Amino acid sequence: MLGSALHQRPTMTTSSANDPLPRSDQRPPADSSLLSGNAALTGVTTLYVVNPSGGERRRLASVLESHGASIRELSSASDMLSHVDSGTLGCLICDSDLGGSSGLHLLAQLHATGVVMPTVMLISPGDVHGAVAAMKAGVGEIVVKPADPGELLHAVRSVIERARTGVSQRESVGELLRLQSRLTSRELMVMRLICRGSSNKQAASEMQLAVKTIEIHRANVMRKMGCKSFAQLVRQAVMLENTLTPLNHPIVVGGRR
């Protein structure tokens, strides 16, 4: 989608990479406290791991089983649909590509039958549009493939905990608007461009700025929005997308400096 730049392995700097969705092995290690204790996931409902690759499905299941979770491995959307009903309680860990179907299509089918469960979706590196679509569809967390064990555990525990406590899977709109108000007009534009899939180079061309300037703005956006990962920033952007305020209004934004 964004060309060969998405498959490069940039060094871990604050925001110098052109790849808007870095691979999991380019991210800071997960908080070790998430992995502490042999029963870190004990007591949670069944985790449904849906992946067409037997080897990858087994790898993901092994990571979760090692922390006390009850796992059901499934190879396709049809398998998942045949194992659940509207009374099913669980957590879905689903690949975005299910061979003849997609993770989003499976999610839509589940919702149509009254099955709603906390969901983690695995997406390809650089698939920003897929990440945005997943979050709009109600996916709680996204993890870039190949899934790092620590990052996977973090995502699963996060969606389960939010579902248990009744906390929304998205940040408060009011809080996001407060954070967004701290951005300059250029930072706001950079945020929008990179969250829609533009690389730093493409954003620089669009805004007629140097790539280095875009990198600085991108770092400022991450800091001001309180984001530790690009996936979190995309989630915030999705939340804000349909919130029309003076900061978001296209006419106002077009006139800001």
C-alpha positions in Angstrom: 0.0 0.0 0.0 2.7 2.4 0.9 5.4 0.7 -1.1 8.7 -0.9 -0.1 9.3 1.6 2.7 6.8 -0.3 4.9 9.0 -3.4 4.9 12.2 -1.6 6.0 13.5 -1.9 9.5 14.2 1.6 10.8 16.1 2.2 14.0 14.0 2.9 17.1 14.0 6.7 17.4 11.2 8.8 18.6 9.6 9.1 15.2 12.2 9.1 12.4 10.9 6.0 10.7 8.9 6.5 7.6 6.9 3.3 8.3 3.8 4.5 10.2 3.2 1.1 11.7 6.5 -0.4 12.9 6.9 -4.1 13.4 6.5 -5.4 16.9 10.3 -6.1 17.2 10.9 -2.3 16.7 8.8 -1.3 19.7 9.9 -0.9 23.3 9.6 -4.2 25.3 6.3 -4.8 27.1 6.1 -3.9 30.7 7.6 -6.9 32.5 4.9 -6.7 35.2 2.4 -7.9 32.6 4.3 -11.1 32.4 4.8 -11.7 36.1 3.3 -14.7 37.8 2.4 -18.1 36.3 -1.3 -17.3 36.4 -1.3 -13.9 34.8 -4.4 -14.8 32.7 -5.9 -17.4 35.0 -9.7 -17.0 35.5 -10.4 -15.2 32.2 -13.0 -16.6 29.8 -12.0 -18.7 26.8 -9.6 -17.1 24.3 -10.6 -17.9 20.7 -7.4 -17.8 18.5 -8.5 -17.7 14.9 -5.7 -17.9 12.4 -5.5 -19.9 9.1 -1.8 -20.8 9.7 -1.6 -23.9 11.9 2.0 -23.0 13.0 1.2 -19.4 13.9 -2.1 -20.4 15.6 -0.2 -22.9 17.8 2.5 -20.3 18.6 0.0 -17.7 19.7 -2.0 -20.2 21.7 1.2 -21.4 23.4 2.0 -17.9 24.6 -1.4 -17.5 26.1 -1.6 -21.0 27.6 1.7 -20.4 29.4 -0.1 -17.7 31.4 -3.0 -19.8 32.5 -5.6 -19.0 29.8 -8.1 -21.5 28.4 -7.7 -21.6 24.6 -9.7 -22.7 21.6 -7.8 -22.8 18.4 -9.8 -22.2 15.2 -8.6 -22.1 11.6 -11.4 -20.0 9.9 -14.3 -17.6 10.3 -16.8 -20.4 9.7 -15.2 -22.5 12.5 -15.5 -19.6 14.9 -19.1 -18.9 13.9 -20.0 -22.6 14.6 -18.5 -22.5 18.1 -20.2 -19.5 19.5 -23.6 -18.0 20.1 -25.1 -14.9 21.6 -24.4 -16.3 25.1 -20.8 -16.9 24.5 -18.3 -15.1 26.8 -14.8 -14.9 25.6 -12.0 -12.9 24.0 -11.2 -13.1 20.2 -7.6 -13.0 19.0 -8.0 -12.9 15.2 -5.8 -12.4 12.2 -6.9 -9.7 9.8 -6.4 -12.2 6.9 -8.4 -15.4 7.2 -7.7 -16.7 3.8 -11.1 -16.8 2.1 -12.4 -14.2 4.5 -11.2 -11.4 6.7 -11.1 -10.6 10.4 -13.4 -7.6 9.9 -15.9 -9.8 8.0 -15.8 -12.3 10.9 -16.4 -9.5 13.4 -19.4 -8.3 11.4 -20.8 -11.8 11.2 -20.4 -12.2 15.0 -22.1 -8.9 15.7 -25.0 -9.8 13.4 -25.6 -12.9 15.5 -25.4 -11.0 18.7 -21.9 -12.1 19.7 -19.9 -9.2 21.0 -16.6 -9.9 22.8 -13.3 -8.0 23.5 -11.2 -8.4 20.4 -7.5 -8.2 19.5 -6.7 -8.2 15.8 -3.3 -9.0 14.2 -2.5 -6.8 11.2 0.3 -6.6 8.7 3.1 -4.1 9.2 2.2 -0.7 7.6 -1.5 -1.5 7.2 -2.7 1.8 8.7 -6.0 1.7 6.8 -6.7 -1.8 8.1 -5.9 -0.6 11.7 -8.3 2.3 11.3 -11.0 0.1 9.9 -10.5 -2.4 12.7 -10.9 0.2 15.4 -14.0 1.6 13.8 -15.4 -1.9 13.8 -14.9 -2.1 17.5 -11.6 -3.9 17.8 -10.1 -3.1 21.2 -6.4 -3.5 20.4 -4.3 -4.2 17.3 -1.0 -6.0 17.3 1.4 -5.9 14.3 2.5 -9.3 12.9 4.5 -11.2 13.8 3.0 -10.8 17.2 5.6 -10.2 20.0 4.6 -12.4 23.0 4.8 -9.5 25.5 2.8 -7.2 23.2 0.2 -9.9 22.6 -0.3 -10.5 26.3 -0.5 -6.8 27.0 -3.2 -6.4 24.3 -5.3 -9.4 25.5 -5.1 -8.4 29.2 -6.0 -4.8 28.3 -9.2 -5.7 26.4 -10.3 -8.2 29.0 -9.8 -5.9 31.8 -11.7 -3.1 30.1 -14.6 -5.4 29.4 -14.6 -6.7 33.0 -14.6 -3.3 34.6 -17.1 -1.8 32.1 -14.6 0.8 31.0 -15.0 1.9 27.4 -12.5 0.5 24.9 -11.8 4.0 23.7 -10.4 7.0 25.6 -12.8 9.7 26.7 -13.6 12.1 23.9 -13.3 15.0 26.3 -9.8 14.0 27.4 -8.7 13.5 23.7 -10.1 16.9 22.7 -8.2 18.5 25.6 -5.0 16.8 24.4 -5.7 17.7 20.8 -6.1 21.3 21.7 -2.4 21.4 22.6 -1.3 20.6 19.0 -0.3 23.3 16.6 -2.0 23.4 13.2 0.9 21.7 11.6 1.1 19.0 14.3 -2.7 18.4 13.8 -2.2 18.0 10.1 0.7 15.7 10.5 -1.3 13.6 12.9 -4.1 13.3 10.3 -1.9 12.4 7.5 0.2 9.7 9.2 -3.0 8.2 10.7 -4.5 7.9 7.2 -1.5 6.0 6.0 1.0 8.6 4.8 4.7 8.1 5.5 6.9 10.9 6.7 8.1 11.5 3.2 4.5 11.6 1.8 3.4 14.0 4.6 6.4 16.2 3.8 5.4 16.4 0.2 1.8 17.1 1.0 2.7 19.9 3.4 5.7 21.2 1.4 8.0 20.7 4.4 11.3 18.9 5.0 11.1 15.3 6.1 13.1 16.2 9.2 10.4 18.8 10.1 7.7 16.2 9.8 9.7 13.9 12.0 9.9 16.6 14.7 6.2 17.3 14.4 5.4 13.6 14.6 7.4 13.3 17.8 5.6 16.3 19.3 2.2 14.7 18.4 3.1 11.5 20.1 4.3 13.3 23.2 1.4 15.8 23.5 -1.2 13.1 22.8 0.4 10.9 25.5 0.9 8.0 23.1 3.4 5.2 23.7 2.7 3.5 20.3 1.5 4.5 16.9 -1.5 2.1 17.2 -2.7 4.1 20.2 -2.4 7.3 18.1 -4.5 5.7 15.4 -7.1 4.7 17.9 -7.3 8.3 19.2 -7.6 9.6 15.6 -10.5 7.3 14.9 -12.2 8.5 18.1 -11.7 12.1 17.1 -12.5 11.7 13.4 -16.3 12.2 13.7 -16.1 14.8 16.6 -16.8 18.1 15.0 -15.4 21.0 17.1 -13.7 24.3 16.1 -10.4 22.3 16.2 -11.7 19.7 13.8 -13.8 21.8 11.5 -12.2 21.7 8.0 -12.7 25.4 7.4 -11.1 26.3 10.7 -8.2 23.9 10.3 -7.6 25.2 6.8 -7.2 28.6 8.2 -4.9 27.8 11.1 -1.2 28.4 11.1 
